Structures are given as C-alpha cells and as structure tokens.
Amino acid sequence: MELNKLTVVQGNDLLEGAYSVTLDEMRLLNLALAQIDSRKPQPDTLYRLFPQDYQRIYGVNPTSSHRQLREAAESLMKKPVTIYKPDVKTGKVRTVQLSWFSRLEYVSSDDHSAVVLRFGQDVAPYLYELKESFTKLNFANIAKLDTPFSVRLYGWLIKAKNLYGRRSGKAIEVTLDLNWMREKAGLAGKYEDYRDFRQKLLEPTINRINANTDISVVWEPVKQGRTVVSIKFAYVDESAPEASKPLRPRLPRRPRAVAGSALEGEWARRCIAIFEEYREKLSAYDVEEKATLPDLRKLSGWYKMIGEKNKQKEILAEVSSRSKKVAA
C-alpha cells in the first residue's frame, strides 16, 4: 500500500456534511475511503482494513492498534453524517441523515483480524461514479494530521483549490463562517468564545496543516462590527513541481532515561541536529517561513537539557516576539 498513490474522494455535499468523530474514527473512515475507486460503481465485495496497516500508517502502538480499530468500528457504525440538500421545488433546504456503512464489524482471529465493511447505499452516490462536484484529497497528507478538525479544515480548503483550479504562484482564498465550521465538525456549543476558538482550535490546526501537508496557510479574522464572524484563509499549493516546502521531520522517540543523564543528553542533541537542519531548509525555501511555536518551545527545552543556556534564551526570545505579534 503506497500512501502517495492513495486518495480520498468525496462528493462536496458529503465533504461538507456535519458529523462528530474521534481521531481513531476519523482515521478508520479515511482508511476505508482510500480503498474506493470513485470512478467506478460500488463493488459487491467487502473492504477489509487490517490492524497492521492502521498501525504502520498512523504510527500507533502495535499493542493497542487492534483495540483502537475495533472500538472505532463499533462506535462509528452508530454515528451518521448529516447533509443539507436544497429542494428544487420548494426552495427549502432538506436535512438528511446518512449512515456511513451498511456493514461495519471487527472480525477477530489470530492471524487475520480485520475490519470488514461496506458503505451504505444512501452515502454511496457521494462516493462512487463521481463525475462532478467532488474533492480529491491526498491520503498521505491527511494521514499525518492528528486531530479530526485538522482533517476537516484541510478538506474544506482543498475543495476551494479544486473549484478554482491551480493558480500557479497565487494564493487560493476561501472564507469560512465560524458557526458553519463548528456545526460541520460536530463542535456546536464548543469554542463559542472567539479567543478560545483561536487559541485552542484554529492556531494549533493551522500549525499542523502547515507542518505536515502540501499547502501553506495564512489566515485573518473577518469582523461584523466588533464581532469576529468568519475566518478568511489564503494558501499556496506546495505540491507543484516548482514548490517544495520542506516537511517537518520525524524526531526520535524520547528514551526512558533519567533527567540529566547522558542518554537524555544524546537524545536531545539528535533532536537539535535534525530540527536545526529543518529550520535551515525552511529559511532557504522562504525567509518568511518559520517553524511552529510549539516546536520552537521543544527546541528550547532540548537546548536546556544539554546546558546551552544562550541558545535556549535565543529561541525563547523568538517565541516571545512571535507570540506578541500573533496576540496583536
């Protein structure tokens, strides 16, 4: 299974459907959607998803991948997706609840445990034989995102690219209403204070998308009077041949070591070397491109571990300066 060749394709009504899922459920759903050939009719055969693939693709603990996949399958079967269909005759919008699956079960055996599934007949028109009004997502990109909201927002942004085409060298812009985003992501009643939404949801999500996918996103609030009602996003597609933004590298796992030990110091130096090389590549790509603030805080912590106080202060000063600009 070559991740770069896999895609997740959905009709736009489904892409913008309202549903609430956990991270494990979102991962299972996208792994299932990646099995589909959206150009063809729904096959009679069932799809099978294996714990070893789930573990390998998402980097989860091998000892818990079976349980995570089984529990996600059991809970996702009970969660519908709500779509909104305009009625041509009345002009009103109909609210329709669809079941993702007509069959979804975890079959357990010693050698070949798997999730066995078939997509529901009502959702099938938004997944099969698609000829128009659909969005194609690169599975390798969404597999790197580790929150349901980051996957949803990435999909909504890519839809804009598909609608308006690849505008080489130009930013693609899309404005999304705050309440619309909360509803579609199953967050109605949550993050209602804008500052809460910005700090706890939006900013971490943009950091994830910028660090792990093929687009670079900036954003600004849109106000109605003194109230922020929407977010205007603008992004550049980095997947074009002429653009190759460095992706954030995977860092070595922290060893089980005593604080201040030689083993901990060796790990910190490895992390510093890898991450500083990444920062250099970012700067060479675009002098305005920066590592995320959470990553810089980690970097300052690694310098602290090895006693590099001056470098620690330098990184923390950059974090403080950029944090003030964001707050302003």
C-alpha positions in Angstrom: 0.0 0.0 0.0 1.8 3.1 -1.3 0.4 6.1 0.6 1.4 8.7 -2.0 -0.8 6.9 -4.6 -3.9 6.7 -2.3 -6.6 9.4 -2.5 -9.8 10.1 -0.6 -12.5 11.3 -2.9 -15.9 12.6 -1.7 -18.8 14.5 -3.2 -18.8 18.0 -2.0 -22.1 17.7 -0.1 -20.6 14.8 1.9 -17.3 16.6 2.4 -19.2 19.5 4.0 -21.5 17.2 5.9 -21.9 17.6 9.7 -20.6 14.8 11.9 -18.6 14.4 15.1 -15.9 11.7 15.3 -12.9 10.9 17.4 -9.4 10.7 15.9 -9.5 6.9 15.7 -12.9 7.0 14.0 -11.6 9.6 11.5 -8.6 7.5 10.7 -10.6 4.4 10.2 -13.1 6.3 8.0 -10.3 7.8 5.8 -8.5 4.4 5.5 -11.8 3.0 4.3 -12.5 5.8 1.9 -9.0 5.4 0.5 -10.0 1.9 -0.7 -12.6 3.3 -3.1 -12.2 3.9 -6.8 -14.6 6.8 -7.1 -14.8 6.5 -10.9 -16.5 3.0 -10.7 -19.8 1.7 -9.3 -19.9 0.3 -5.8 -18.4 -3.2 -5.9 -20.2 -6.3 -4.5 -17.1 -7.2 -2.5 -16.4 -6.0 1.1 -13.5 -3.9 2.1 -11.1 -5.2 4.7 -8.9 -3.0 6.9 -6.0 -4.6 8.8 -4.6 -3.6 12.2 -1.0 -3.8 10.9 -1.8 -1.3 8.2 -3.5 1.0 10.7 -0.5 0.8 13.0 2.0 1.3 10.2 0.2 4.3 8.5 -0.7 6.2 11.7 2.2 5.2 13.9 0.1 3.9 16.7 1.3 1.4 19.4 1.2 -2.1 17.9 -0.2 -3.5 21.2 -3.2 -1.2 21.0 -3.9 -1.0 17.3 -6.3 -4.0 17.4 -8.3 -2.4 20.2 -8.3 1.1 18.7 -9.5 -0.2 15.3 -12.2 -2.5 16.9 -13.6 0.3 19.2 -13.6 2.8 16.3 -15.5 0.4 14.2 -18.1 -0.3 16.9 -18.7 3.4 17.6 -18.5 4.8 14.1 -21.4 2.5 13.0 -23.6 4.5 15.3 -22.6 7.9 14.0 -24.5 9.3 11.0 -23.4 12.1 8.7 -25.9 15.0 8.2 -26.0 16.6 4.7 -28.1 19.5 3.5 -29.9 19.2 0.2 -31.7 22.1 -1.5 -35.1 21.1 -2.7 -35.6 22.4 -6.2 -39.4 22.5 -6.0 -39.8 24.3 -2.7 -36.5 26.2 -2.5 -36.0 24.9 1.0 -33.0 23.0 2.3 -33.7 19.5 3.5 -31.7 18.0 6.3 -30.8 14.3 5.6 -29.0 11.9 7.9 -27.0 9.1 6.2 -25.3 6.1 7.7 -21.7 5.8 6.5 -21.9 2.0 6.5 -24.4 -0.8 5.9 -22.0 -3.2 7.4 -19.0 -2.5 9.7 -17.7 -5.1 12.0 -14.4 -6.2 13.6 -13.6 -9.8 12.8 -11.0 -11.2 15.2 -8.7 -14.1 14.6 -5.1 -15.0 15.5 -3.6 -14.2 12.1 -6.1 -12.2 10.1 -8.1 -9.8 12.3 -9.7 -7.1 10.3 -12.5 -4.5 10.0 -14.9 -5.7 7.3 -17.1 -3.0 5.9 -19.5 -1.9 3.1 -20.6 1.7 2.6 -24.3 2.4 2.9 -26.5 2.7 -0.1 -27.6 6.2 0.8 -24.0 7.5 1.1 -22.8 5.6 -2.0 -23.9 8.3 -4.5 -21.4 10.7 -2.9 -18.5 8.2 -3.2 -18.9 6.2 -6.4 -19.2 7.1 -10.1 -18.4 10.7 -9.3 -18.1 13.0 -12.4 -18.6 16.5 -10.9 -18.8 18.4 -7.6 -16.3 16.3 -5.8 -13.0 16.9 -3.9 -9.9 14.7 -4.1 -7.5 14.6 -1.1 -4.1 13.1 -1.0 -4.3 10.4 1.7 -0.6 10.8 2.7 -1.3 14.3 3.7 -4.4 13.7 5.9 -2.7 10.6 7.4 -0.2 13.0 9.0 -2.9 15.1 10.7 -3.6 14.1 14.3 -6.9 15.8 15.1 -10.3 15.4 13.4 -10.7 19.2 12.9 -7.4 19.5 11.1 -8.5 16.8 8.7 -11.9 18.5 8.1 -10.4 22.0 7.6 -7.7 20.7 5.2 -10.5 19.1 3.2 -12.6 22.3 3.0 -9.5 24.3 1.9 -8.6 21.8 -0.8 -12.2 22.0 -2.1 -11.5 25.6 -2.9 -8.4 24.6 -4.9 -10.5 22.1 -6.9 -13.2 24.7 -7.5 -10.9 27.5 -8.7 -8.1 25.5 -10.2 -4.4 25.6 -9.5 -3.5 29.2 -9.6 0.3 28.9 -10.1 2.2 31.2 -7.8 -1.0 32.7 -6.4 -2.8 32.2 -3.1 -6.1 30.4 -3.1 -8.6 32.2 -0.8 -11.6 30.9 1.0 -13.7 32.4 3.8 -15.5 30.1 6.3 -18.1 31.1 8.8 -17.2 30.3 12.4 -20.6 28.8 13.2 -20.5 26.8 9.9 -17.2 25.3 10.9 -18.3 24.4 14.4 -21.5 22.8 13.1 -19.8 20.7 10.3 -17.1 19.5 12.7 -19.6 18.5 15.4 -18.4 21.3 17.7 -21.7 23.1 18.1 -21.8 24.7 21.6 -18.0 24.5 21.9 -15.3 27.1 21.5 -18.0 29.8 21.3 -15.7 32.5 22.6 -13.5 33.6 19.7 -10.4 33.8 21.7 -11.0 30.2 22.9 -11.6 29.1 19.3 -8.5 30.9 18.0 -6.1 29.7 20.7 -7.3 26.2 21.3 -8.5 25.1 17.9 -7.7 27.3 15.0 -4.0 28.2 15.6 -2.9 24.6 16.5 -4.8 23.3 13.5 -3.1 25.8 11.1 0.3 24.8 12.6 -0.5 21.1 12.0 -1.6 21.7 8.4 1.5 23.9 7.6 3.9 21.5 9.1 2.5 18.2 7.6 0.7 18.9 4.3 1.3 20.2 0.8 -0.2 23.7 1.5 1.0 26.8 3.4 -1.9 28.6 5.0 -2.3 32.1 6.5 -5.5 33.5 7.9 -7.2 36.6 9.2 -10.4 37.2 11.2 -13.4 38.8 9.4 -15.5 41.0 11.7 -19.1 42.2 11.7 -19.0 45.3 13.8 -16.7 44.3 16.7 -17.5 40.6 16.5 -15.4 38.0 14.6 -17.9 36.0 12.4 -15.6 34.3 9.8 -12.1 33.4 9.0 -10.5 34.3 5.7 -7.9 31.7 4.7 -5.3 32.1 2.0 -2.9 29.3 1.0 -0.4 28.3 -1.6 -0.3 24.8 -3.1 3.2 23.5 -2.4 2.7 20.3 -4.4 3.5 21.9 -7.7 7.0 20.9 -9.1 8.4 24.4 -8.7 7.4 24.5 -5.0 8.7 22.0 -2.5 8.3 23.3 1.1 10.4 21.1 3.5 8.2 18.9 5.6 8.7 18.7 9.3 10.9 15.7 10.0 10.1 12.9 12.4 12.0 13.2 15.6 13.5 10.3 17.6 11.3 9.0 20.4 12.4 10.1 23.9 14.2 7.3 25.7 13.3 6.1 29.1 16.1 7.9 30.7 16.8 9.7 34.0 16.6 13.5 33.7 20.1 14.9 33.2 21.6 11.6 32.2 24.0 11.1 29.3 21.3 9.1 27.4 18.8 12.0 27.7 21.5 14.4 26.5 22.4 12.3 23.5 18.7 12.2 22.5 18.4 16.0 22.9 21.4 16.6 20.7 20.0 14.3 18.0 16.7 16.2 18.1 18.5 19.6 17.9 20.6 18.5 14.9 17.6 17.2 13.0 15.4 20.2 13.8 18.0 22.9 13.2 18.6 21.3 9.7 14.9 21.6 9.1 14.9 25.3 10.1 17.8 25.9 7.7 15.8 24.3 4.9 12.7 26.3 5.7 14.7 29.5 5.6 16.4 28.6 2.3 12.9 27.8 0.9 11.4 31.1 2.1 12.9 33.6 4.6 9.4 34.2 5.9 8.8 30.5 6.6 9.2 29.7 10.2 8.9 26.6 12.5 5.8 26.5 14.6 5.8 28.0 18.1 5.2 24.6 19.8 8.2 23.2 18.0 10.4 26.1 19.0 9.4 25.6 22.6 10.5 22.0 22.3 13.8 23.2 20.7 14.5 25.5 23.7 13.8 22.6 26.0 16.4 20.4 24.2 19.0 23.2 24.5 18.2 23.5 28.2 18.8 19.7 28.6 22.3 20.0 27.3 23.2 23.2 29.1 23.2 25.5 26.1 21.7 28.5 28.0 22.4 31.1 25.4 20.7 29.1 22.6 17.8 28.4 24.9 17.4 32.1 25.6 17.7 32.9 21.9 14.9 30.5 21.0 12.7 31.7 23.8 13.1 35.3 22.7 11.9 34.4 19.2 8.9 32.6 20.7 8.1 35.6 22.8 8.4 38.0 19.9 6.3 36.0 17.6 3.6 35.3 20.3 3.2 39.1 20.8 2.7 39.6 17.1 0.0 36.9 17.0 -1.7 38.4 20.0 -1.7 41.8 18.4 
